Amino acid sequence: MSNAPVRNHDVDRRGELLAELFLQDLGPEFLARPTFDFGYDLLMGFRNSRGGLNNVAVVVKATERPVQARYTVSRRDFERWANSNIPVLLLVVDVKNNRLFHTWPTPDIARDTGGSGTISIRLTEIDESMKETLRRQFVG
């Protein structure tokens, strides 16, 4: 009997928890988990200087493997994220080393992987400096 489904669930859940802790630390007005799966793992909003809310959808991908500079996702998912009417933040979480990486999926950052149905995108590791940069981007 294989433990693969349990292990994958544990990895995914740990990645989600690490992402939530990171995002809560940025100080959003709200951080919400959708009640059903519609393609995003979290939604969050940050109060902007004009009194409105800047909303962001978040997709979390968790892995136990070391994260490389480029990350491959399905073309279908990427197209949905890149063409959304609100910004989408992709967080890739290395659950073994508690490291987070991110990108903002937009049509101009993708590298076609030869029609295989996947797209390669560049990731940036989140350190304290990048954390502050993200915080500023969220509030506009």
C-alpha positions in Angstrom: 0.0 0.0 0.0 1.4 3.4 -1.0 1.5 6.5 1.1 1.8 8.8 -2.0 -1.7 10.4 -1.7 -1.2 11.0 2.0 2.3 12.4 1.4 1.1 14.7 -1.4 -1.7 16.0 0.7 0.7 16.6 3.6 3.2 18.5 1.3 0.4 20.5 -0.2 -1.1 21.4 3.2 2.3 22.4 4.6 2.9 24.6 1.6 -0.4 26.3 2.0 0.2 26.9 5.7 3.7 28.4 5.1 2.2 30.6 2.3 -0.6 31.8 4.6 1.8 32.6 7.4 4.0 34.6 4.9 1.0 36.4 3.5 -0.5 37.3 6.9 2.9 38.8 7.9 2.4 41.3 5.0 -0.6 42.8 6.7 -3.5 42.4 4.3 -7.0 43.7 5.2 -8.3 40.2 4.5 -6.9 36.8 3.6 -9.6 34.3 2.5 -9.7 30.7 1.4 -12.3 30.0 -1.2 -15.1 27.6 -0.2 -14.7 25.7 -3.5 -11.9 25.1 -6.0 -12.1 27.7 -8.8 -8.4 27.9 -9.7 -7.0 30.1 -6.9 -5.9 29.0 -3.4 -6.3 32.3 -1.6 -7.7 35.7 -2.1 -6.4 38.8 -0.3 -6.9 42.5 -0.2 -4.7 45.4 0.8 -6.0 48.9 1.7 -4.5 51.4 -0.8 -3.8 55.1 -0.3 -7.1 56.1 -2.0 -9.2 54.2 0.5 -9.9 51.2 -1.8 -8.8 47.6 -1.7 -6.2 46.1 -4.0 -7.2 42.5 -4.5 -4.8 39.7 -5.4 -5.5 36.0 -6.1 -2.8 33.6 -4.9 -1.9 30.2 -6.3 0.3 28.0 -4.0 2.4 25.2 -5.4 4.3 23.1 -2.8 7.2 20.8 -3.4 9.8 18.8 -1.4 12.3 19.1 -4.1 14.8 22.0 -4.5 13.2 24.9 -6.5 15.0 25.9 -9.6 15.2 29.4 -11.2 12.5 28.3 -13.7 9.3 26.5 -12.9 7.1 24.6 -15.3 3.3 24.9 -15.2 0.5 23.8 -17.5 -0.2 26.1 -20.4 -3.9 26.1 -19.5 -3.3 27.2 -15.9 -0.8 29.8 -16.9 -3.1 31.4 -19.5 -5.9 31.6 -16.9 -3.5 33.3 -14.4 -1.9 35.6 -16.9 -5.2 36.8 -18.4 -7.2 37.3 -15.1 -8.8 40.6 -14.4 -7.0 40.8 -11.0 -3.3 40.2 -10.4 -2.3 36.6 -9.6 0.6 35.8 -7.4 2.2 32.4 -7.8 4.0 31.2 -4.7 6.1 28.1 -4.9 7.0 26.7 -1.5 10.0 24.4 -0.8 8.5 22.7 2.3 11.7 21.0 3.3 13.7 24.2 3.6 10.9 26.7 4.4 11.7 28.8 1.3 9.2 30.7 -0.8 9.5 31.8 -4.4 7.2 33.9 -6.4 6.2 35.3 -9.8 3.4 37.4 -11.3 2.1 35.4 -14.2 1.8 37.7 -17.2 1.9 36.9 -20.9 5.4 38.4 -21.3 7.2 36.3 -18.8 6.5 32.9 -20.2 8.9 30.7 -22.2 7.2 28.2 -24.5 8.4 24.7 -23.9 7.8 23.5 -27.5 4.1 23.0 -27.7 4.1 20.3 -24.9 1.3 22.0 -23.1 3.6 23.5 -20.5 5.2 26.9 -20.0 8.4 27.7 -18.1 8.4 30.8 -15.9 11.2 32.5 -13.9 10.9 32.5 -10.1 12.4 34.9 -7.6 13.2 33.8 -4.1 11.5 35.8 -1.3 13.9 37.2 1.2 13.3 40.1 3.6 14.0 42.7 0.9 11.7 41.0 -1.6 9.1 40.7 1.2 9.1 44.5 1.6 8.9 45.0 -2.2 5.9 42.8 -2.4 4.2 44.7 0.5 4.7 48.0 -1.4 3.3 46.4 -4.6 0.2 45.2 -2.8 -0.7 48.6 -1.5 0.0 50.4 -4.7 
